[in-house]
Amino acid sequence: QVQLVESGGGLVQAGGSLRLSCAASERIFSVNSMGWYRQTPGAQRELVGTITRGGSTNYADSVKGRFTISGDTDKNTVDLRMSSLKPEDTAVYYCNTVAWLGRNYWGQGTQVTVSS
């Protein structure tokens, strides 16, 4: 079974930077988009940003100008560069892949904690 493996989470002070990475354990074909979501306790999972096969990116308003997504949908890899981090960015971050026929894949999540 294909897994998305995330890395790069951790603890950082407010104003700092982190980079998250995600890669598939096996090749996923016909990927339409890859992206990142995040979730805090008691809240719904929310979009952080996505990148399409064509390279178009989309970001949540709360992270625009601070976070950058890059990746290669053919190689099934996606990174999230986060800068100017705020305490409200603290969450578990999940990698996501949407492939042909709407097949959805999720990573196990990686914790990002921003201290004030």
C-alpha positions as a printed Julia matrix, in Angstrom:
116×3 Matrix{Float64}:
   0.0    0.0     0.0
   1.36   3.38   -1.0
   2.34   5.7     1.83
   3.22   9.37    1.88
   6.17   9.93    4.18
   6.63  13.39    5.7
   9.7   14.8     7.38
  10.98  18.09    8.72
   8.59  19.05   11.48
   9.74  20.25   14.85
   9.91  23.11   17.32
  10.83  26.62   16.2
  10.6   30.09   17.67
   8.21  32.64   16.28
   9.72  34.34   13.26
  11.75  31.28   12.37
  11.63  28.92    9.42
  11.04  25.25    8.76
  10.94  23.05    5.71
   8.65  20.06    5.38
   9.19  17.34    2.8
   6.96  14.57    1.54
   7.61  11.63   -0.75
   5.6    8.6    -1.8
   6.86   5.16   -0.79
   5.91   3.85   -4.24
   5.2    5.54   -7.51
   1.73   7.08   -7.77
   0.7    7.55  -11.38
  -1.48  10.26  -12.87
  -1.15  12.67   -9.98
  -3.26  15.79  -10.45
  -2.06  17.71   -7.42
  -0.06  17.49   -4.22
  -0.3   19.67   -1.19
  -0.27  20.28    2.51
  -3.03  20.53    5.07
  -2.88  21.16    8.79
  -4.99  20.37   11.81
  -5.14  21.49   15.42
  -6.94  19.6    18.21
 -10.7   19.93   17.95
 -10.55  21.66   14.58
 -11.13  20.49   11.04
  -8.22  19.82    8.76
  -7.57  22.91    6.68
  -5.8   23.61    3.44
  -2.33  25.15    3.6
  -1.46  25.01   -0.09
  -1.38  22.86   -3.19
   0.59  22.5    -6.4
  -0.86  21.05   -9.57
   0.66  18.92  -12.28
   1.08  22.07  -14.32
   2.9   23.85  -11.52
   0.11  26.17  -10.41
   0.05  26.88   -6.7
  -2.73  27.83   -4.34
  -2.4   28.99   -0.73
  -4.61  29.68    2.22
  -4.85  33.41    2.89
  -3.29  32.91    6.31
   0.01  31.68    4.84
   0.31  33.7     1.64
   3.63  35.46    1.41
   5.14  33.29    4.17
   4.86  29.72    2.88
   6.05  28.32   -0.44
   5.15  24.99   -2.02
   7.37  23.28   -4.54
   7.3   19.8    -5.92
   7.25  17.34   -8.75
   3.98  15.48   -9.21
   5.64  12.95  -11.54
   8.22  12.11   -8.89
   5.58  12.3    -6.14
   7.52  14.77   -4.01
   6.37  18.02   -2.46
   8.04  20.46   -0.09
   6.65  23.22    2.07
   8.97  26.06    3.01
   7.61  28.01    5.95
   9.02  31.33    7.09
   8.0   34.09    9.49
   6.29  31.4    11.51
   3.68  32.39   14.05
   2.38  30.53   17.11
  -0.94  30.11   15.29
   0.89  28.01   12.67
   1.3   25.32   15.32
  -0.46  22.19   14.05
   0.01  18.71   12.67
   0.84  19.09    8.98
  -0.33  16.45    6.52
   0.88  15.77    3.01
  -1.82  15.0     0.44
  -1.86  13.64   -3.09
  -4.84  13.57   -5.42
  -4.5   11.22   -8.34
  -6.57   9.91  -11.25
 -10.22   9.11  -10.42
  -9.96  11.25   -7.32
  -7.79   8.83   -5.42
  -6.65  10.54   -2.23
  -3.5    9.72   -0.31
  -2.5   11.14    3.06
   0.66  11.12    5.09
   0.77  10.26    8.78
   1.32  13.88    9.78
   4.25  15.78   11.23
   4.06  18.13   14.2
   5.07  21.76   13.83
   5.24  23.78   17.03
   5.96  27.52   17.02
   6.82  29.01   20.38
   6.17  32.65   21.21
